[in-house]
Amino acid sequence: MRYAQVYTGRQFVLALDHGEDLLEGLTQFCADRGIRAGYIPTFVGGLRTARLVGSCEPLADPEAPLWEEITVETLEALGGGTLAWDTEKDCLAPHIHVAAGIKGKSAEGRVSHLLGARVQFICEIPIIEVTDTAEGPALTRRRSSDLDVPLLGFGTGI
């Protein structure tokens, strides 16, 4: 277990409109306002398309990271996640998961890590900033060498 006490700063509600790219809009909004760390408690919205981590095939190793993706269309979604600073790429690294119902299939669901999405109608995203420390960004994201996945870190340490 790892943890850190964090302090919140500004709070926003971002409304992305029909046709906008969700991750592009989110990262641009954060860049324009100097947000380097934060969290999204729960967002709601419609998604025209979404790319999610997943596979329709049996997993060779359920314990290993999965890098395959699926594309789903016409979704109603709830999601949330963290916004952390990627110290290697020097940019914001959102980590968002969604639970989404496919509208045309009696709301058949998908739950996974969001790789990308295009908004259908509206997507409303509350953003709570986590303030930086004297050492740098309050939340960081670095790839773990032993697990080969990006992990949440606190300040300059992981």
Backbone torsions as a table, in degrees:
resi	resn	phi	psi	omega
1	MET	NA	139.5	175.1
2	ARG	-131.2	147.8	177.0
3	TYR	-160.0	165.2	173.9
4	ALA	-153.3	144.6	171.0
5	GLN	-76.5	132.4	180.0
6	VAL	-120.4	161.0	179.6
7	TYR	-121.8	132.8	-177.1
8	THR	-89.3	151.1	178.2
9	GLY	-114.2	-123.4	-177.2
10	ARG	-71.3	156.9	175.9
11	GLN	-127.2	137.5	-177.7
12	PHE	-134.2	161.3	164.4
13	VAL	-125.6	119.4	-179.0
14	LEU	-101.8	128.3	175.4
15	ALA	-110.5	112.2	174.8
16	LEU	-93.5	137.5	-173.1
17	ASP	-99.4	170.8	-178.2
18	HIS	-46.8	126.0	175.9
19	GLY	89.7	-12.5	-178.9
20	GLU	-73.8	150.4	174.7
21	ASP	-81.2	123.2	-173.4
22	LEU	-62.9	-54.6	-176.6
23	LEU	-68.2	-37.5	177.3
24	GLU	-63.3	-46.5	179.1
25	GLY	-63.4	-42.7	179.4
26	LEU	-63.2	-49.1	-178.1
27	THR	-68.0	-35.1	177.4
28	GLN	-67.1	-42.3	177.0
29	PHE	-57.8	-47.7	-179.8
30	CYS	-64.4	-41.3	178.5
31	ALA	-62.6	-43.1	-178.7
32	ASP	-63.9	-26.3	-177.9
33	ARG	-107.9	6.2	177.4
34	GLY	69.5	27.8	178.5
35	ILE	-84.5	119.3	179.8
36	ARG	-111.8	-8.4	179.1
37	ALA	-157.8	148.6	177.8
38	GLY	171.5	-168.1	175.9
39	TYR	-148.6	158.1	178.6
40	ILE	-116.1	105.1	-175.6
41	PRO	-61.5	-53.4	175.9
42	THR	-160.9	128.9	173.0
43	PHE	-114.7	158.3	177.7
44	VAL	-129.7	148.8	176.1
45	GLY	171.8	171.5	174.0
46	GLY	-100.1	141.3	179.2
47	LEU	-124.1	125.4	176.6
48	ARG	-67.6	-47.3	175.5
49	THR	-141.9	152.8	175.1
50	ALA	-145.0	139.0	172.1
51	ARG	-102.0	122.8	-177.2
52	LEU	-123.6	150.3	171.6
53	VAL	-67.3	129.3	179.3
54	GLY	169.9	170.7	179.8
55	SER	-148.9	149.1	175.0
56	CYS	-97.9	2.3	-179.2
57	GLU	-105.1	156.7	174.3
58	PRO	-60.1	143.5	-179.0
59	LEU	-81.5	130.8	177.2
60	ALA	-65.2	-39.7	180.0
61	ASP	-141.1	98.3	-178.4
62	PRO	-60.6	-18.3	-180.0
63	GLU	-85.8	-15.8	-176.9
64	ALA	-85.5	151.8	174.3
65	PRO	-58.4	145.2	178.9
66	LEU	-106.1	125.9	-178.3
67	TRP	-110.3	-1.0	178.0
68	GLU	-75.8	160.1	178.6
69	GLU	-137.3	156.5	173.8
70	ILE	-124.4	154.6	174.7
71	THR	-114.6	129.1	178.2
72	VAL	-123.4	154.8	-175.0
73	GLU	-125.9	153.6	173.7
74	THR	55.2	76.4	-173.8
75	LEU	-119.7	151.8	164.1
76	GLU	-109.4	125.5	-169.3
77	ALA	-128.4	147.8	165.5
78	LEU	-119.7	140.8	179.5
79	GLY	-155.9	174.3	177.4
80	GLY	-168.7	170.7	179.5
81	GLY	170.7	-168.5	-179.8
82	THR	-117.6	154.2	174.8
83	LEU	-118.2	114.0	-178.2
84	ALA	-130.2	159.1	-177.9
85	TRP	-90.0	121.8	175.7
86	ASP	-77.4	108.6	-174.6
87	THR	-72.7	-22.5	179.3
88	GLU	-81.8	-41.0	-178.2
89	LYS	-94.8	-8.2	179.3
90	ASP	56.2	52.0	178.8
91	CYS	-154.9	167.8	178.0
92	LEU	-69.7	139.2	179.2
93	ALA	-126.5	89.5	177.1
94	PRO	-67.6	141.1	174.0
95	HIS	-124.8	102.6	-171.5
96	ILE	-124.4	135.6	172.2
97	HIS	-117.4	148.9	179.5
98	VAL	-130.3	151.7	166.5
99	ALA	-117.2	118.6	-171.7
100	ALA	-133.9	141.0	175.1
101	GLY	-103.8	133.3	178.0
102	ILE	-82.3	114.0	-171.5
103	LYS	-59.2	-40.5	-175.3
104	GLY	-79.7	1.6	-178.3
105	LYS	-127.5	48.8	-179.2
106	SER	51.7	36.6	178.6
107	ALA	63.2	29.6	173.0
108	GLU	-50.3	139.0	-168.6
109	GLY	-107.1	161.2	172.5
110	ARG	-139.2	139.0	176.9
111	VAL	-134.7	123.7	179.9
112	SER	-174.4	-177.3	175.8
113	HIS	-73.6	132.1	-178.6
114	LEU	-86.0	124.0	176.6
115	LEU	-99.3	-23.0	-179.6
116	GLY	176.1	155.4	179.8
117	ALA	-162.1	152.4	173.5
118	ARG	-116.0	130.9	-175.1
119	VAL	-73.0	139.1	170.0
120	GLN	-115.8	117.0	-178.5
121	PHE	75.6	-73.0	-175.7
122	ILE	-159.1	149.7	172.2
123	CYS	-138.8	121.7	-175.4
124	GLU	-109.5	118.7	-171.0
125	ILE	-124.3	108.1	171.8
126	PRO	-76.1	138.2	-179.0
127	ILE	-128.0	126.0	176.2
128	ILE	-114.3	117.1	-178.7
129	GLU	-73.6	139.2	169.8
130	VAL	-106.3	125.3	-172.0
131	THR	-76.6	146.3	178.6
132	ASP	-66.4	158.4	174.7
133	THR	-102.1	176.4	177.3
134	ALA	-61.8	-28.1	-178.6
135	GLU	-82.4	-13.5	-178.7
136	GLY	141.1	-155.4	-177.7
137	PRO	-60.2	140.4	-178.7
138	ALA	-67.6	-36.2	178.4
139	LEU	-122.5	133.3	-180.0
140	THR	-126.0	164.2	177.8
141	ARG	-133.9	119.7	176.3
142	ARG	-134.0	147.3	178.8
143	ARG	-74.2	129.0	175.7
144	SER	-77.3	126.6	-177.8
145	SER	-70.0	-33.9	-178.1
146	ASP	-81.8	-29.7	179.6
147	LEU	-99.7	-18.6	-177.3
148	ASP	59.6	38.6	174.3
149	VAL	-135.5	150.4	176.4
150	PRO	-71.9	130.9	-179.4
151	LEU	-115.6	151.2	176.0
152	LEU	-75.4	131.5	176.2
153	GLY	-122.8	168.6	-176.7
154	PHE	-122.3	118.9	-178.2
155	GLY	64.6	-140.9	-177.2
156	THR	-82.3	-15.6	178.6
157	GLY	-95.2	168.9	177.1
158	ILE	-109.6	NA	NA
